[in-house]
């Protein structure tokens, strides 16, 4: 018998459908997605002491959806250790406190994700040499990378390295480093000096001409306070201000009045009773500041006026340069830079690529002021480029940019130009065709030539602008 369904206009539609079986079984609410896992990520697995890094926790749910978790969703951050290595805030921000490692966890709804982080000693200072770089960490350890053809990295080999390797011996006493073309002279906190690498002309100062691929102590004295290295000659100043020189001396760059190479540290005569405060060695010339008067002296190769005494004849003994007082000085390939006590900057010497910075290309035989600014903090002269940092932490460069050593990705510049916009630079060092800088957060940045791995970033690709080195 055929079934009929009668409808009544006064009945609600829903009731009609229910009566006729047209509403099915009704509707149901789907079960909420459940948190299944948490992934914790960070910009890096390592962080220097004193720096802060943000962690991110991402939850994956039962319906395969993902969501960034935070305190609003009930997320709780914690560390597994004692908190001595690093601390973590409720926002997931981690602050590094001491060298070591710890595991950091993110927990919500009974689900936990974690990440391991290592806190490393921050970089304390860096020096760029010919085609290699050396840098010291705050714990006194020393690392090297780049060209190693003569054992100048000090890691007991002659293999180039494109990432930092610790100098042999594992000493934590390193205090100051000076890098020449293919050799290194370094000072330890116990007042001893050490050298390694290429030893032609006796530049290692150990009385021989034999190369050394590991640090070798020079003499027995323990009162050294400062070291400097040029292309093939070196200097060391004692706590008393007395200065010694050794290595190549063909152009009189040792300043002892002769052109005879010295295989061991040879005492120099000081023009003042207070001795020497600082010294900088270039390819064939040398510049130094006296301790008591802060006057500037130069000697050595002078074919391009790099000594700064107004002539172009080599000088074999210290010659006074003007009568100003000076704060810092840097001898480059064949040009020179210096900052006066009043914060003004001067340059002189070879200038074909504009490295003097006076907006020209002709060599200059005596110091000329570079820009009208009086806020320069320090300068560094490379082979054919120049770098400087202002008291406000800005980075400037000029001269050759043939291998991107200026860090601005552009052509050669004959006058100072600001590099980037960062204002937390505290030092800069110019090598042959690469440059390194240190920022106030203890991070290390390099740019320029990298054929030999001198940028330390794990490859041999040139960097046209500053890149951070772990």
VEXTORLUM-385780 format. One record per residue (C-alpha): residue in three letters; z, y, x. Coordinates in steps of 0.5 Angstrom, whole numbers, plus 500, padded with zeros to 3 digits. Last residue first. Example, Ala and Ser with C-alpha at 12.3 -4.5 7.8 and 13.67 -1.06 7.14 Angstrom:
REM residues 2
   residuo    up   north   east
       SER   514     498    527
       ALA   516     491    525
//
This chain:
REM residues 470
   residuo    up   north   east
       UNK   527     564    659
       UNK   522     569    662
       UNK   520     575    656
       UNK   513     577    657
       UNK   511     584    659
       UNK   504     586    658
       UNK   497     584    661
       UNK   500     577    662
       UNK   496     573    667
       UNK   496     565    665
       UNK   498     560    671
       UNK   503     557    666
       UNK   511     555    665
       UNK   513     563    664
       UNK   515     564    671
       UNK   511     570    672
       UNK   509     568    680
       UNK   506     562    677
       UNK   501     562    683
       UNK   495     565    679
       UNK   500     569    675
       UNK   498     577    676
       UNK   501     582    671
       UNK   507     581    667
       UNK   514     579    667
       UNK   521     580    663
       UNK   528     578    664
       UNK   533     579    659
       UNK   540     581    661
       UNK   541     585    655
       UNK   540     591    659
       UNK   533     590    661
       UNK   531     587    667
       UNK   524     588    670
       UNK   518     584    673
       UNK   512     586    676
       UNK   505     583    679
       UNK   500     585    684
       UNK   503     585    690
       UNK   510     586    688
       UNK   513     591    684
       UNK   521     591    682
       UNK   524     594    675
       UNK   531     596    673
       UNK   535     598    667
       UNK   530     598    662
       UNK   533     599    655
       UNK   529     604    652
       UNK   523     599    649
       UNK   517     603    647
       UNK   511     600    651
       UNK   510     602    658
       UNK   510     610    659
       UNK   505     613    663
       UNK   506     616    670
       UNK   500     619    673
       UNK   493     616    677
       UNK   492     610    672
       UNK   488     604    673
       UNK   485     601    666
       UNK   489     598    660
       UNK   493     592    658
       UNK   500     597    659
       UNK   504     592    663
       UNK   502     596    670
       UNK   501     589    674
       UNK   495     588    669
       UNK   491     585    675
       UNK   487     591    676
       UNK   492     595    674
       UNK   492     600    680
       UNK   496     606    680
       UNK   501     608    675
       UNK   508     605    671
       UNK   513     608    667
       UNK   519     604    663
       UNK   524     608    659
       UNK   532     606    660
       UNK   534     613    659
       UNK   536     615    666
       UNK   528     613    667
       UNK   525     607    670
       UNK   519     607    675
       UNK   513     603    677
       UNK   508     604    682
       UNK   501     600    684
       UNK   497     599    690
       UNK   502     594    694
       UNK   508     595    690
       UNK   512     601    690
       UNK   519     601    686
       UNK   522     607    683
       UNK   529     609    680
       UNK   533     613    675
       UNK   528     619    674
       UNK   531     624    669
       UNK   528     630    673
       UNK   521     630    670
       UNK   516     635    672
       UNK   511     630    674
       UNK   511     627    681
       UNK   513     632    686
       UNK   509     631    693
       UNK   512     628    699
       UNK   508     629    706
       UNK   502     626    708
       UNK   498     625    702
       UNK   492     620    701
       UNK   487     622    696
       UNK   486     619    689
       UNK   489     624    684
       UNK   494     625    678
       UNK   500     626    683
       UNK   502     619    682
       UNK   502     616    689
       UNK   499     610    686
       UNK   493     613    684
       UNK   488     607    686
       UNK   486     610    692
       UNK   493     614    694
       UNK   495     612    701
       UNK   501     616    703
       UNK   506     620    698
       UNK   510     620    692
       UNK   516     624    690
       UNK   521     624    684
       UNK   526     629    681
       UNK   533     626    679
       UNK   537     631    682
       UNK   539     627    688
       UNK   532     626    690
       UNK   528     619    687
       UNK   523     616    692
       UNK   516     613    693
       UNK   512     611    698
       UNK   505     609    700
       UNK   501     603    704
       UNK   504     597    701
       UNK   510     600    698
       UNK   516     603    701
       UNK   521     605    696
       UNK   527     610    696
       UNK   533     612    692
       UNK   538     617    691
       UNK   536     623    696
       UNK   538     629    699
       UNK   533     634    701
       UNK   532     636    708
       UNK   524     634    710
       UNK   523     627    712
       UNK   527     626    718
       UNK   523     621    723
       UNK   526     614    725
       UNK   523     611    731
       UNK   516     608    733
       UNK   512     613    729
       UNK   505     611    728
       UNK   500     617    727
       UNK   498     620    720
       UNK   502     626    720
       UNK   506     630    715
       UNK   512     626    716
       UNK   511     622    710
       UNK   511     615    713
       UNK   506     613    708
       UNK   501     618    711
       UNK   495     614    711
       UNK   495     611    718
       UNK   502     612    718
       UNK   505     605    721
       UNK   512     605    723
       UNK   518     610    721
       UNK   521     614    716
       UNK   528     618    715
       UNK   531     621    708
       UNK   537     625    708
       UNK   543     622    704
       UNK   548     626    709
       UNK   553     621    710
       UNK   550     614    709
       UNK   543     616    711
       UNK   537     614    707
       UNK   531     609    710
       UNK   524     608    709
       UNK   520     603    713
       UNK   512     602    715
       UNK   508     596    716
       UNK   507     593    709
       UNK   513     596    706
       UNK   521     596    708
       UNK   526     599    704
       UNK   533     602    707
       UNK   540     604    704
       UNK   546     607    706
       UNK   545     608    714
       UNK   550     610    719
       UNK   555     615    718
       UNK   555     619    725
       UNK   548     621    724
       UNK   541     619    727
       UNK   543     612    727
       UNK   540     608    733
       UNK   538     601    731
       UNK   541     594    733
       UNK   537     588    734
       UNK   537     582    729
       UNK   534     576    732
       UNK   526     575    733
       UNK   524     582    735
       UNK   517     584    736
       UNK   515     589    741
       UNK   512     596    739
       UNK   518     600    741
       UNK   522     606    739
       UNK   527     601    735
       UNK   524     603    729
       UNK   523     596    726
       UNK   516     599    723
       UNK   513     601    730
       UNK   506     599    728
       UNK   506     592    732
       UNK   513     591    730
       UNK   514     584    726
       UNK   520     581    726
       UNK   527     584    726
       UNK   532     590    725
       UNK   539     592    725
       UNK   543     597    721
       UNK   550     600    722
       UNK   553     603    716
       UNK   560     600    717
       UNK   559     595    712
       UNK   553     592    716
       UNK   546     594    714
       UNK   540     589    714
       UNK   533     590    716
       UNK   526     585    715
       UNK   519     585    718
       UNK   513     581    716
       UNK   511     584    709
       UNK   517     588    708
       UNK   524     585    707
       UNK   531     589    706
       UNK   538     587    706
       UNK   545     590    705
       UNK   552     589    706
       UNK   553     585    712
       UNK   560     584    715
       UNK   561     576    716
       UNK   557     575    722
       UNK   555     568    725
       UNK   548     569    726
       UNK   543     568    721
       UNK   544     562    716
       UNK   538     558    714
       UNK   536     558    706
       UNK   531     552    705
       UNK   524     551    707
       UNK   524     554    714
       UNK   518     556    718
       UNK   519     556    726
       UNK   518     562    730
       UNK   525     562    733
       UNK   531     567    734
       UNK   534     566    727
       UNK   531     573    725
       UNK   527     570    719
       UNK   521     575    721
       UNK   521     572    728
       UNK   513     574    729
       UNK   511     569    724
       UNK   517     565    720
       UNK   514     564    713
       UNK   520     562    709
       UNK   527     562    709
       UNK   533     567    710
       UNK   541     568    710
       UNK   546     573    711
       UNK   553     573    711
       UNK   558     578    708
       UNK   562     573    703
       UNK   558     575    697
       UNK   552     573    700
       UNK   546     577    702
       UNK   539     574    702
       UNK   532     575    706
       UNK   526     572    704
       UNK   519     570    706
       UNK   512     570    704
       UNK   510     577    703
       UNK   517     580    703
       UNK   523     578    698
       UNK   530     582    699
       UNK   536     579    695
       UNK   543     581    694
       UNK   549     577    692
       UNK   548     570    692
       UNK   555     566    692
       UNK   554     561    687
       UNK   551     556    692
       UNK   546     551    689
       UNK   544     548    696
       UNK   537     549    695
       UNK   534     555    691
       UNK   534     553    683
       UNK   527     553    680
       UNK   524     558    675
       UNK   517     556    672
       UNK   510     557    675
       UNK   512     553    682
       UNK   508     553    688
       UNK   510     547    692
       UNK   512     548    699
       UNK   518     544    699
       UNK   526     545    700
       UNK   527     549    694
       UNK   527     555    698
       UNK   522     559    694
       UNK   519     562    701
       UNK   517     555    703
       UNK   511     557    707
       UNK   506     556    701
       UNK   511     557    696
       UNK   507     562    691
       UNK   511     563    685
       UNK   518     561    683
       UNK   525     562    685
       UNK   532     562    682
       UNK   539     564    685
       UNK   546     562    683
       UNK   551     568    683
       UNK   554     566    676
       UNK   551     573    674
       UNK   544     570    675
       UNK   540     572    681
       UNK   532     572    681
       UNK   527     571    686
       UNK   519     572    685
       UNK   513     570    689
       UNK   506     573    690
       UNK   508     578    695
       UNK   515     579    693
       UNK   518     581    686
       UNK   526     582    686
       UNK   530     580    680
       UNK   537     582    678
       UNK   543     580    674
       UNK   540     575    669
       UNK   544     572    664
       UNK   548     565    665
       UNK   546     560    660
       UNK   549     558    653
       UNK   546     552    651
       UNK   545     551    643
       UNK   545     544    639
       UNK   543     545    632
       UNK   546     542    626
       UNK   545     540    618
       UNK   550     538    613
       UNK   550     536    606
       UNK   557     536    602
       UNK   554     541    597
       UNK   553     546    603
       UNK   554     545    610
       UNK   551     549    616
       UNK   553     546    623
       UNK   553     549    630
       UNK   553     544    636
       UNK   556     547    643
       UNK   553     548    650
       UNK   556     551    656
       UNK   556     558    660
       UNK   560     563    656
       UNK   561     568    650
       UNK   554     567    647
       UNK   554     570    640
       UNK   551     566    634
       UNK   549     570    627
       UNK   549     565    621
       UNK   552     570    616
       UNK   559     567    616
       UNK   559     568    623
       UNK   559     564    629
       UNK   562     564    636
       UNK   560     562    643
       UNK   562     558    649
       UNK   569     558    648
       UNK   569     556    640
       UNK   573     550    641
       UNK   567     545    640
       UNK   564     543    633
       UNK   562     550    631
       UNK   562     552    623
       UNK   557     555    618
       UNK   558     555    611
       UNK   553     555    605
       UNK   555     556    598
       UNK   549     559    595
       UNK   551     566    596
       UNK   553     565    603
       UNK   546     563    605
       UNK   541     558    604
       UNK   533     558    605
       UNK   530     554    600
       UNK   525     548    600
       UNK   522     544    594
       UNK   521     537    595
       UNK   524     535    588
       UNK   530     532    591
       UNK   532     538    595
       UNK   530     541    602
       UNK   535     546    605
       UNK   533     551    610
       UNK   539     554    615
       UNK   537     560    619
       UNK   540     561    626
       UNK   541     569    628
       UNK   542     570    636
       UNK   546     574    639
       UNK   547     576    647
       UNK   553     576    652
       UNK   551     570    656
       UNK   544     568    655
       UNK   541     564    650
       UNK   538     557    650
       UNK   535     553    644
       UNK   531     559    642
       UNK   529     563    636
       UNK   533     558    632
       UNK   533     553    626
       UNK   538     549    622
       UNK   535     544    617
       UNK   539     542    611
       UNK   538     535    607
       UNK   538     532    600
       UNK   540     538    595
       UNK   539     536    588
       UNK   534     538    583
       UNK   537     539    576
       UNK   536     534    571
       UNK   530     535    566
       UNK   533     537    559
       UNK   530     533    553
       UNK   526     534    547
       UNK   525     530    540
       UNK   523     523    539
       UNK   516     524    536
       UNK   516     530    531
       UNK   511     528    526
       UNK   515     522    523
       UNK   514     525    516
       UNK   521     527    514
       UNK   522     530    521
       UNK   515     534    520
       UNK   517     537    514
       UNK   524     539    516
       UNK   521     542    522
       UNK   517     546    517
       UNK   523     549    513
       UNK   522     546    506
       UNK   520     551    501
       UNK   513     549    501
       UNK   515     542    499
       UNK   511     537    503
       UNK   509     530    500
       UNK   508     524    505
       UNK   503     519    503
       UNK   504     511    505
       UNK   498     507    503
       UNK   500     500    500
//
